[in-house]
């Protein structure tokens, strides 16, 4: 009976060792998978950060380009307003000159008629 008990003990010990090896193998596999998931997560986060940085830089460049266009248009509008004022002034001067010329012509015609 002792022999049988010792034999059963040896079988149980072997069985326990096999179960322990299986558990250790499963633990290694799970650690490997966790490591892979962490690597993929890190890579995904990096790609996300890179995409955000790129989009942010692109937006900043577009904003700067738009601001330059706005500034350019503001300067253009100012120059057009100045040109319009200049034209108004010239029109007024020409109008006054035309009035004077008409008055002079009228006086000359009166003088000629007499």
C-alpha positions as MATLAB code, in Angstrom:
seq = 'XXXXXXXXXXXXXXXXXXXXXXXXXXXXXXXXXXXXXXXXXXXXXXXXXXXXXXXXXXXXXXXXXXXXXXXXXXXXXXXXXXXXXXXXXXXXXXXXXXXXXXXXXXXXXXXXXX';
ca = [
       0.000    0.000    0.000;
       2.919    2.298    0.723;
       4.254    1.527   -2.721;
       0.865    2.364   -4.246;
       0.617    5.580   -2.247;
       4.135    6.564   -3.301;
       3.229    5.798   -6.912;
       0.091    7.934   -6.670;
       2.139   10.683   -5.069;
       4.612   10.570   -7.955;
       1.783   10.720  -10.483;
       0.196   13.612   -8.670;
       3.572   15.377   -8.484;
       4.082   14.874  -12.237;
       0.565   16.047  -12.893;
       1.121   19.091  -10.708;
       4.387   19.876  -12.502;
       2.619   19.621  -15.864;
      -0.121   21.940  -14.668;
       2.503   24.363  -13.331;
       4.372   24.272  -16.674;
       1.125   24.897  -18.540;
       0.326   27.805  -16.238;
       3.822   29.216  -16.669;
       3.500   28.876  -20.459;
       0.102   30.587  -20.379;
       1.564   33.331  -18.181;
       4.427   33.862  -20.668;
       1.938   33.947  -23.548;
      -0.255   36.465  -21.734;
       2.757   38.637  -20.899;
       3.821   38.509  -24.561;
       0.307   39.500  -25.697;
       0.166   42.312  -23.124;
       3.526   43.551  -24.370;
       2.281   43.454  -27.975;
      -0.890   45.349  -27.026;
       1.156   47.945  -25.147;
       3.425   48.364  -28.179;
       0.428   48.742  -30.497;
      -1.195   51.203  -28.107;
       2.020   53.219  -27.878;
       2.307   53.235  -31.685;
      -1.326   54.278  -32.098;
      -0.894   57.090  -29.556;
       2.263   58.255  -31.337;
       0.508   58.237  -34.725;
      -2.395   60.150  -33.171;
      -0.059   62.754  -31.644;
       1.823   63.074  -34.950;
      -1.433   63.516  -36.873;
      -2.623   66.165  -34.392;
       0.693   68.005  -34.631;
       0.599   67.901  -38.431;
      -3.017   69.086  -38.537;
      -2.231   71.860  -36.059;
       0.750   73.045  -38.100;
      -1.311   72.915  -41.295;
      -4.094   74.928  -39.653;
      -1.616   77.498  -38.352;
      -0.129   77.865  -41.839;
      -3.598   78.281  -43.362;
      -4.551   80.844  -40.715;
      -1.337   82.759  -41.386;
      -1.977   82.680  -45.148;
      -5.539   83.919  -44.628;
      -4.318   86.687  -42.325;
      -1.813   87.768  -44.976;
      -4.632   87.854  -47.565;
      -6.801   89.923  -45.205;
      -3.934   92.347  -44.599;
      -3.286   92.599  -48.321;
      -6.972   93.268  -49.030;
      -7.111   95.892  -46.278;
      -4.145   97.693  -47.843;
      -5.767   97.410  -51.275;
      -9.038   98.865  -49.943;
      -7.183  101.755  -48.310;
      -5.328  102.504  -51.548;
      -8.602  102.331  -53.526;
     -10.285  104.746  -51.091;
      -7.369  107.157  -51.474;
      -7.590  106.859  -55.246;
     -11.343  107.512  -55.149;
     -10.758  110.619  -53.021;
      -8.116  111.733  -55.516;
     -10.569  111.217  -58.416;
     -13.290  113.125  -56.535;
     -10.879  115.993  -56.012;
      -9.907  115.962  -59.705;
     -13.570  115.890  -60.743;
     -14.291  118.854  -58.497;
     -11.341  120.764  -59.941;
     -12.417  119.925  -63.496;
     -15.988  120.916  -62.691;
     -14.808  124.251  -61.310;
     -12.557  124.774  -64.347;
     -15.476  123.942  -66.633;
     -17.692  126.470  -64.815;
     -15.005  129.121  -65.137;
     -14.544  128.289  -68.814;
     -18.303  128.513  -69.404;
     -18.429  131.861  -67.585;
     -15.521  133.136  -69.635;
     -17.153  131.835  -72.814;
     -20.414  133.479  -71.816;
     -18.622  136.780  -71.218;
     -16.797  136.505  -74.532;
     -20.034  135.799  -76.349;
     -21.681  138.819  -74.664;
     -18.702  140.965  -75.625;
     -18.849  139.697  -79.207;
     -22.596  140.327  -79.500;
     -22.162  143.999  -78.395;
];
